[in-house]
Every structure is written in C-alpha cells, then in structure tokens.
Amino acid sequence: MKSVYLSITAILMGFSSSLSATELPKKYHQCKKILLYNVFFHGARIGTFERQINWQNNNVNVYTYSNIDVLVTKSSLKQHSSYKWSSDKNSFISQSFDRDVKGLISGKFTAKFSDNASKSSVDSNGVTMTFSDDSMPLLDADALASQMRLNVINGKKKFDFLLQDADEVNHYYFEVKGQETINTNFGKLKAIRVEQTRKSDRKLYLWFAPDLDYQLVLGTYKRKILNLKTTLNSKKVVCPPVTVVSKPFIPQTQ
C-alpha cells in the first residue's frame, strides 16, 4: 500500500508556523509546538503522526515521527526539515530535509536547497538529482504547509506551490472555500476549509481552526480506493518566558 503511506504524508507533512508580511509577529512563533494526529483509513484508525515545531528567531526546525499499520503492512517515518522566513521573498524558503522511511517504501532521502530555494539537490537512496525553478521557491512539505497556513491567516483565497519531494517536483493549487463549523476532538469549532484544485482524480480537503492557532484540525483525502482522514488529537505549546526589563529606580532629589 505505497500510495496509502504517501497520501498520509502529503496530508500531514506540515501545517504549522506563523503570520504576516516582512516581519513575523512573535505571538505566532518562538514557541515549541507538539502536534499529535490520528490517522484513519476507511474509518479505521491505522496510526499516528507527531510533529514537533521549534523556532529560533526566523528559523524553523520540524521533527516528524509517524507509525502506520494498514492491511498487514507497517511503515514508520522519521524526518527533520529546516526552513526559514525570507523577508526578501516574503515567503518561507526551504533549507534542507532528511527523511528515513522504513517498511513497504523503505529509503533514506536528503535534500539541500540553495539560491533562495530556487535550486535543490536531492539524494534518494544514493542517487543524486538536481532541480531548479526561477518562477517560485521550491518548497519541502513542511515549508509549503507553513506557507499555506500563513496564506490562510492573511486571508488569501487562492495560492499555488512547487513541492519538492524525494524524486520530483510537483505544482499544486489550492483554494479557500469558506468557513464552517465542524466536530473536532476539541469540540465544535469554526474552521476554514481549503481544497486542492486542478486535480479531478482526487479530493483533498483541509480545515484550519482560528481558535486553535490556525492549526490543521481535520484533513480528508479520497482517490480511487483511498479514503483517508486525519484529526488533531492533542496540541501542546511551550513558549519561552517573557523577560520584563524595568528601569532602575532613581530617587529624586529636592
């Protein structure tokens, strides 16, 4: 079931980060976020997907861990991706990712990005491939997801990205379809629904909840025999303490 695992990865490899234009307000980053998702295949729970997002200034490190057990096939994923906010590009840009997959689609993949992510070099199980595009940045899945979330926060209605995967680059298009109230593990929430467009052979829907830091709370994917769903099960945010700098007391003299 290679396609099952790849589809789960496509849904979940991101959707966390920040806000705004040339400078990111600190209230939307600088915190460590731990997100745990449950994954379902035709309604049956088949595994979990955990993401740890760590900020340092305008740089982001994301650590992803997943275990999937479907149709007597077990797979696991460990990935570390690094990307940053570029005020020049007014966008997140990828720096690197390291992916280790075990199971049906075992492999090790390493990618490096250069020239503001207009170029990439990917090592896929010992085979090196290079890619380039001057029209827009090549984004790994985590950087793409953060940029999508940022676009949703900023009220954009349509957006597209170039996704750098382990052995190819694909152009994906998305559109915001409105806001609706949905049932989640955190109760009923208002959520912004985003749909993938220009792909008639599949249906990918994503719901982001403003009341939960605009995180992805629900995702569904249908294509041929695939029927996948992921739900946010828990969310933990650890922010650094706020340092208050006070002026020294200087007594007034008469």
Backbone torsions as a table, in degrees:
resi	resn	phi	psi	omega
1	MET	NA	54.2	-179.9
2	LYS	-57.2	-41.2	-176.3
3	SER	-65.6	-31.0	177.8
4	VAL	-62.0	-49.6	-176.6
5	TYR	-66.4	-40.9	179.2
6	LEU	-64.9	-36.6	-180.0
7	SER	-69.1	-40.6	176.2
8	ILE	-60.2	-43.5	178.6
9	THR	-61.3	-41.2	-179.2
10	ALA	-62.1	-36.9	-179.4
11	ILE	-71.4	-39.5	-164.6
12	LEU	-108.1	-4.7	-171.6
13	MET	-73.7	23.2	177.6
14	GLY	-170.1	-135.4	177.0
15	PHE	68.2	57.6	170.5
16	SER	-165.5	130.4	165.7
17	SER	173.3	-101.1	-160.1
18	SER	-142.1	-148.1	-170.7
19	LEU	-147.1	178.5	160.6
20	SER	61.2	-175.2	-167.1
21	ALA	-88.0	-100.4	-172.8
22	THR	-83.2	-18.0	177.9
23	GLU	-134.9	132.4	-174.7
24	LEU	-89.0	119.8	177.6
25	PRO	-58.7	136.1	-173.3
26	LYS	-65.4	-23.3	-178.9
27	LYS	-65.1	-18.4	-178.1
28	TYR	-103.8	3.0	173.5
29	HIS	-151.2	-154.9	-176.8
30	GLN	69.3	-7.6	179.8
31	CYS	-102.3	151.8	172.3
32	LYS	-87.8	127.4	-178.6
33	LYS	-118.4	133.2	176.9
34	ILE	-120.6	116.1	-177.3
35	LEU	-117.0	129.2	179.0
36	LEU	-118.5	124.2	-179.5
37	TYR	-113.2	145.7	167.3
38	ASN	-95.9	145.1	-178.3
39	VAL	-119.8	134.3	-177.5
40	PHE	-124.9	142.9	176.4
41	PHE	-124.5	112.9	-174.4
42	HIS	52.0	40.7	175.3
43	GLY	88.4	-13.7	-179.4
44	ALA	-96.7	133.0	179.8
45	ARG	-70.0	127.4	-175.9
46	ILE	-120.3	-1.9	178.8
47	GLY	163.6	-170.0	-178.3
48	THR	-132.5	163.2	-178.9
49	PHE	-143.9	113.9	-178.1
50	GLU	-112.2	136.6	178.3
51	ARG	-127.3	132.2	176.2
52	GLN	-117.0	120.3	-176.5
53	ILE	-111.5	123.6	-177.0
54	ASN	-123.2	125.1	179.7
55	TRP	-101.1	144.0	168.1
56	GLN	-144.3	104.3	-172.0
57	ASN	57.1	-121.6	179.9
58	ASN	-100.7	15.2	179.1
59	ASN	-105.6	144.0	-177.6
60	VAL	-126.9	135.6	170.7
61	ASN	-120.8	126.7	-178.8
62	VAL	-119.0	129.4	177.9
63	TYR	-115.1	125.0	-175.1
64	THR	-119.8	135.5	178.5
65	TYR	-134.1	131.2	-178.5
66	SER	-142.9	142.8	171.8
67	ASN	-132.7	122.7	-176.9
68	ILE	-125.8	133.6	178.5
69	ASP	-130.9	102.6	-177.0
70	VAL	-137.0	131.4	177.1
71	LEU	50.9	51.2	177.3
72	VAL	63.3	18.5	178.7
73	THR	-119.6	123.5	179.2
74	LYS	-109.0	136.7	178.0
75	SER	-138.3	149.9	176.4
76	SER	-135.3	153.4	-178.3
77	LEU	-136.5	135.0	169.4
78	LYS	-130.3	130.0	-179.4
79	GLN	-145.0	143.0	171.0
80	HIS	-124.3	122.1	176.6
81	SER	-121.9	149.5	-179.6
82	SER	-130.8	130.0	176.1
83	TYR	-150.0	172.3	-176.1
84	LYS	-146.3	166.0	174.9
85	TRP	-89.8	130.4	178.7
86	SER	-111.3	114.5	177.2
87	SER	-70.3	-26.5	177.6
88	ASP	-67.1	-44.5	-179.8
89	LYS	-87.8	-11.3	-174.7
90	ASN	53.6	45.0	-173.0
91	SER	-161.1	159.0	166.5
92	PHE	-74.0	143.6	174.9
93	ILE	-131.7	139.9	-178.2
94	SER	-74.7	148.3	174.7
95	GLN	-115.6	-43.2	179.7
96	SER	-169.9	162.3	165.3
97	PHE	-151.3	148.6	175.3
98	ASP	-126.1	123.3	-174.5
99	ARG	-126.9	131.6	178.2
100	ASP	-126.1	113.0	-178.2
101	VAL	-114.5	132.4	177.8
102	LYS	-124.2	144.0	-177.7
103	GLY	123.5	-137.4	-175.3
104	LEU	-64.7	-34.8	-178.3
105	ILE	-118.9	51.8	-177.6
106	SER	-58.4	143.2	177.2
107	GLY	171.3	160.9	175.2
108	LYS	-121.3	132.9	-174.8
109	PHE	-134.3	134.0	179.1
110	THR	-131.9	133.9	-180.0
111	ALA	-130.8	141.5	174.8
112	LYS	-126.2	138.2	-179.1
113	PHE	-115.8	147.0	-178.7
114	SER	-143.7	171.1	179.3
115	ASP	51.3	54.6	-179.0
116	ASN	55.3	39.3	176.7
117	ALA	65.3	22.8	172.7
118	SER	-84.8	-13.0	178.3
119	LYS	-132.9	151.6	177.9
120	SER	-146.3	153.0	173.9
121	SER	-130.2	123.6	-174.4
122	VAL	-120.7	127.8	173.4
123	ASP	-101.2	111.8	-178.6
124	SER	-112.6	99.0	-179.1
125	ASN	53.7	42.5	176.4
126	GLY	91.6	-7.3	178.6
127	VAL	-102.8	123.3	-177.2
128	THR	-96.8	132.1	177.8
129	MET	-129.2	147.9	178.1
130	THR	-122.0	148.0	-178.8
131	PHE	-138.1	155.9	176.7
132	SER	-156.3	150.4	176.0
133	ASP	-161.6	127.5	-178.4
134	ASP	-93.9	-6.6	-174.8
135	SER	-78.5	-34.8	178.8
136	MET	-161.9	162.2	-177.2
137	PRO	-64.0	145.4	168.8
138	LEU	-81.8	121.8	-174.9
139	LEU	-115.3	136.5	168.4
140	ASP	-74.5	172.1	-172.3
141	ALA	-62.5	-37.2	-179.1
142	ASP	-69.3	-45.0	177.9
143	ALA	-64.0	-40.1	177.9
144	LEU	-60.5	-44.4	-177.7
145	ALA	-66.2	-39.3	176.9
146	SER	-64.7	-38.9	178.2
147	GLN	-66.7	-37.7	177.2
148	MET	-63.1	-46.3	179.5
149	ARG	-61.0	-41.8	176.8
150	LEU	-60.0	-42.5	178.4
151	ASN	-62.5	-39.2	178.0
152	VAL	-64.8	-44.0	179.2
153	ILE	-60.9	-40.2	-177.4
154	ASN	-81.3	1.6	173.8
155	GLY	82.5	14.8	177.7
156	LYS	-71.4	147.2	-175.0
157	LYS	-103.5	-29.0	179.6
158	LYS	-136.9	141.7	178.8
159	PHE	-159.2	156.0	179.1
160	ASP	-141.4	156.8	-174.2
161	PHE	-142.8	157.5	167.9
162	LEU	-103.4	115.5	-178.3
163	LEU	-96.2	120.6	174.2
164	GLN	-88.6	113.4	177.1
165	ASP	-103.9	-166.5	-174.4
166	ALA	-68.3	-26.7	-176.4
167	ASP	-143.5	11.4	-178.9
168	GLU	-164.2	166.5	174.2
169	VAL	-118.3	130.5	179.7
170	ASN	-124.0	146.1	179.4
171	HIS	-99.8	120.5	-177.5
172	TYR	-119.5	144.1	-178.0
173	TYR	-122.1	142.6	-178.7
174	PHE	-138.5	156.9	179.7
175	GLU	-145.0	136.1	175.3
176	VAL	-78.4	127.5	-175.6
177	LYS	-104.8	-1.0	178.1
178	GLY	125.8	-174.0	-178.5
179	GLN	-115.7	141.5	178.8
180	GLU	-148.9	160.3	178.6
181	THR	-93.2	127.5	-177.7
182	ILE	-129.0	158.7	174.2
183	ASN	-84.1	131.4	178.8
184	THR	-134.0	175.8	175.1
185	ASN	-70.0	-4.9	178.1
186	PHE	-111.7	17.4	-177.2
187	GLY	94.5	-170.6	177.8
188	LYS	-75.5	129.8	-177.8
189	LEU	-134.2	147.8	169.1
190	LYS	-78.0	132.3	-176.0
191	ALA	-137.8	147.3	177.4
192	ILE	-92.6	122.9	-176.8
193	ARG	-94.4	129.5	177.6
194	VAL	-118.2	135.9	179.8
195	GLU	-121.5	143.9	171.0
196	GLN	-76.5	138.3	-179.1
197	THR	-120.3	171.5	178.8
198	ARG	63.3	22.2	174.6
199	LYS	-133.3	92.6	-174.3
200	SER	-74.0	-13.8	-176.0
201	ASP	-93.4	5.8	-177.9
202	ARG	-152.0	161.6	176.9
203	LYS	-131.9	110.7	177.6
204	LEU	-117.2	118.0	179.0
205	TYR	-121.2	138.6	-179.0
206	LEU	-131.5	136.8	179.4
207	TRP	-119.6	124.2	179.7
208	PHE	-111.9	131.8	-174.9
209	ALA	-102.9	112.8	178.1
210	PRO	-57.0	-35.5	-178.5
211	ASP	-74.4	-9.6	176.7
212	LEU	-118.0	47.9	174.1
213	ASP	64.9	25.6	-178.2
214	TYR	57.7	31.2	178.0
215	GLN	-79.5	156.0	172.2
216	LEU	-68.5	120.4	-179.6
217	VAL	-108.9	-19.4	-179.3
218	LEU	-154.2	137.3	174.7
219	GLY	-141.2	139.6	176.4
220	THR	-131.6	147.4	-178.4
221	TYR	-143.5	125.1	178.0
222	LYS	-129.1	129.3	177.1
223	ARG	-158.6	117.5	-176.8
224	LYS	52.4	-117.9	-177.7
225	ILE	-84.8	-5.4	-177.9
226	LEU	-79.1	136.6	173.9
227	ASN	-145.4	92.4	-173.2
228	LEU	-111.5	148.5	174.5
229	LYS	-144.5	142.0	174.3
230	THR	-130.6	141.3	-179.2
231	THR	-131.2	140.6	175.8
232	LEU	-72.1	122.3	-176.4
233	ASN	-98.0	-37.5	178.4
234	SER	-152.2	155.0	-177.8
235	LYS	-142.9	126.4	178.9
236	LYS	-128.1	130.6	-179.8
237	VAL	-124.4	124.2	178.4
238	VAL	-118.6	112.7	-177.8
239	CYS	-106.1	146.2	177.5
240	PRO	-65.8	148.9	179.6
241	PRO	-63.4	147.2	179.3
242	VAL	-82.6	125.6	179.3
243	THR	-91.6	121.9	179.8
244	VAL	-102.2	118.8	179.8
245	VAL	-100.2	117.6	-179.2
246	SER	-107.3	149.4	178.0
247	LYS	-74.9	141.8	178.4
248	PRO	-64.2	145.0	180.0
249	PHE	-77.0	123.1	177.7
250	ILE	-117.1	109.0	-179.0
251	PRO	-64.3	138.9	178.7
252	GLN	-79.6	143.4	177.2
253	THR	-105.0	144.5	-179.1
254	GLN	-78.5	NA	NA
